[in-house]
Amino acid sequence: MTSTLEVTRHAYPPKVRTLTVARTETLSPTMRRFVLTGDELEPEFPFPRLTTATHVKVVVPQETTGVLEMPTLGPLGLAAPDGVELAIRDYTVRRFDSDARLLTLDFVLHEHGPAGRWAIGASDGDELGVLGPRGYTIYPAGFDRYVLGADETGLPALERWLEEAPAEAHIDAFVVAPEGGQRALPEHPNLTVQWIDGSGAGELARALVDATPGGDVRTYLWAAGESGIVGPLRQHLRTSEFTQTHFEVSGYWRAGRAGSGDHHEARS
Ligand SMILES: Cc1cc2nc3c(=O)[nH]c(=O)nc-3n(C[C@H](O)[C@H](O)[C@H](O)COP(=O)(O)OP(=O)(O)OC[C@H]3O[C@@H](n4cnc5c(N)ncnc54)[C@H](O)[C@@H]3O)c2cc1C
């Protein structure tokens, strides 16, 4: 039997879908929501409670032509069309509505990479490739306290934590956002939120360390953000008294390097 303090992992068969933007929503000056739909979006797409960090891979249209070139799924896995370089990036499943068959992804808007640029320019009816998820993790519901940390790339998952964590647990959330990026978060009855200005992003790791003294058996820590910022936090936790199965710290992007960050799965 699975303990309510354990993380469990589940596989999901590979999928390749071309979806279209049904609608968009401005979340803040630096984040935009995309609600996607399409016949290839299966009703059984995995969205159980506390799978807060489930992510798909998006394929954005070729920037030179505007055409969406999609990989094919063969016996050896995914293959790009001949001579085509695909931009494939990770995005968190913010919401899935199986009745309406709508998948929601929230994008950080930035000019530095193809996915960020796509999110700035895309509009209703535009196509986006969506692969996966390859699996999903169900986080434990039995902790008294959850300490959460994220920059804007981790905010969609953090918001899911606020919606899906047990109501009786206490949540301390630390969020890095640029000026103007603060916004109302989902409500939780026992929540404290500390916003950290983007220019002081390094404070995130410090705040999380201060919030999680070693040996605190009833606290689960989840954090995601820029790799250079969250990496030292992961190292610290690995060598601390903090129970090694009670945290997950993931690099979601790395400054100066293309491709989603050095995502680390939970220790268990
Ligand atoms: C599991 C997982 C879940 C994720 N979920 C989300 C999500 O829900 N929403 C989301 O917005 N992102 C999310 N990310 C992060 C996203 O995959 C990366 O930010 C990705 O690099 C964006 O691709 P790009 O094509 O815009 O830039 P890339 O081509 O990958 O990078 C080009 C340049 O842009 C820089 N860059 C990349 N991301 C950012 C950024 N956010 N801000 C400023 N500069 C950046 C890089 O350092 C690089 O110099 C997630 C990543 C992982 C691993």
The ligand as a MOL file (V3000), in Angstrom:
LIG
                    3D

  0  0  0     0  0            999 V3000
M  V30 BEGIN CTAB
M  V30 COUNTS 53 58 0 0 0
M  V30 BEGIN ATOM
M  V30 1 C 9.2180 20.2460 -16.4480 0
M  V30 2 C 9.2240 21.6570 -16.9960 0
M  V30 3 C 8.0500 22.4030 -16.9960 0
M  V30 4 C 8.0500 23.7110 -17.4990 0
M  V30 5 N 6.8870 24.4270 -17.4670 0
M  V30 6 C 6.8580 25.6790 -17.9840 0
M  V30 7 C 5.6300 26.4350 -18.0080 0
M  V30 8 O 4.5560 25.9490 -17.6180 0
M  V30 9 N 5.6670 27.6950 -18.5100 0
M  V30 10 C 6.8390 28.2570 -18.9830 0
M  V30 11 O 6.8170 29.4010 -19.4260 0
M  V30 12 N 8.0150 27.5630 -18.9700 0
M  V30 13 C 8.0380 26.2990 -18.4910 0
M  V30 14 N 9.2110 25.5860 -18.4920 0
M  V30 15 C 10.4380 26.2480 -18.9590 0
M  V30 16 C 10.5780 26.2700 -20.4710 0
M  V30 17 O 10.6060 24.9200 -20.9700 0
M  V30 18 C 11.9060 26.9800 -20.8190 0
M  V30 19 O 11.8460 28.3050 -20.3630 0
M  V30 20 C 12.2860 26.9400 -22.2840 0
M  V30 21 O 13.6730 27.1750 -22.3790 0
M  V30 22 C 11.5710 27.9730 -23.1350 0
M  V30 23 O 11.9470 27.7520 -24.4720 0
M  V30 24 P 12.2950 28.9270 -25.4920 0
M  V30 25 O 12.2140 28.3060 -26.8420 0
M  V30 26 O 11.4470 30.1190 -25.2080 0
M  V30 27 O 13.7850 29.3130 -25.1540 0
M  V30 28 P 15.1130 28.4220 -25.4600 0
M  V30 29 O 15.3150 28.3150 -26.9340 0
M  V30 30 O 15.0270 27.1770 -24.6990 0
M  V30 31 O 16.2490 29.3410 -24.8430 0
M  V30 32 C 16.7870 30.4610 -25.5700 0
M  V30 33 C 17.3090 31.4710 -24.5630 0
M  V30 34 O 16.1970 31.9340 -23.7900 0
M  V30 35 C 16.5080 31.8510 -22.4170 0
M  V30 36 N 15.2540 31.5260 -21.6820 0
M  V30 37 C 14.5950 30.3380 -21.6570 0
M  V30 38 N 13.5070 30.4530 -20.8750 0
M  V30 39 C 13.4950 31.7090 -20.4120 0
M  V30 40 C 12.6200 32.4180 -19.5490 0
M  V30 41 N 11.5270 31.8560 -19.0140 0
M  V30 42 N 12.8950 33.7080 -19.2870 0
M  V30 43 C 13.9820 34.3250 -19.8170 0
M  V30 44 N 14.8620 33.6940 -20.6510 0
M  V30 45 C 14.6080 32.4090 -20.9290 0
M  V30 46 C 17.5430 30.7280 -22.3230 0
M  V30 47 O 18.3490 30.8780 -21.2050 0
M  V30 48 C 18.3200 30.9030 -23.5990 0
M  V30 49 O 19.3360 31.8680 -23.4270 0
M  V30 50 C 9.2400 24.2780 -18.0090 0
M  V30 51 C 10.4160 23.4980 -18.0310 0
M  V30 52 C 10.4160 22.2170 -17.5180 0
M  V30 53 C 11.6960 21.4080 -17.5340 0
M  V30 END ATOM
M  V30 BEGIN BOND
M  V30 1 1 1 2
M  V30 2 1 2 3
M  V30 3 2 2 52
M  V30 4 2 3 4
M  V30 5 1 4 5
M  V30 6 1 4 50
M  V30 7 2 5 6
M  V30 8 1 6 7
M  V30 9 1 6 13
M  V30 10 2 7 8
M  V30 11 1 7 9
M  V30 12 1 9 10
M  V30 13 2 10 11
M  V30 14 1 10 12
M  V30 15 2 12 13
M  V30 16 1 13 14
M  V30 17 1 14 15
M  V30 18 1 14 50
M  V30 19 1 15 16
M  V30 20 1 16 17
M  V30 21 1 16 18
M  V30 22 1 18 19
M  V30 23 1 18 20
M  V30 24 1 20 21
M  V30 25 1 20 22
M  V30 26 1 22 23
M  V30 27 1 23 24
M  V30 28 2 24 25
M  V30 29 1 24 26
M  V30 30 1 24 27
M  V30 31 1 27 28
M  V30 32 2 28 29
M  V30 33 1 28 30
M  V30 34 1 28 31
M  V30 35 1 31 32
M  V30 36 1 32 33
M  V30 37 1 33 34
M  V30 38 1 33 48
M  V30 39 1 34 35
M  V30 40 1 35 36
M  V30 41 1 35 46
M  V30 42 1 36 37
M  V30 43 1 36 45
M  V30 44 2 37 38
M  V30 45 1 38 39
M  V30 46 1 39 40
M  V30 47 2 39 45
M  V30 48 1 40 41
M  V30 49 2 40 42
M  V30 50 1 42 43
M  V30 51 2 43 44
M  V30 52 1 44 45
M  V30 53 1 46 47
M  V30 54 1 46 48
M  V30 55 1 48 49
M  V30 56 2 50 51
M  V30 57 1 51 52
M  V30 58 1 52 53
M  V30 END BOND
M  V30 END CTAB
M  END
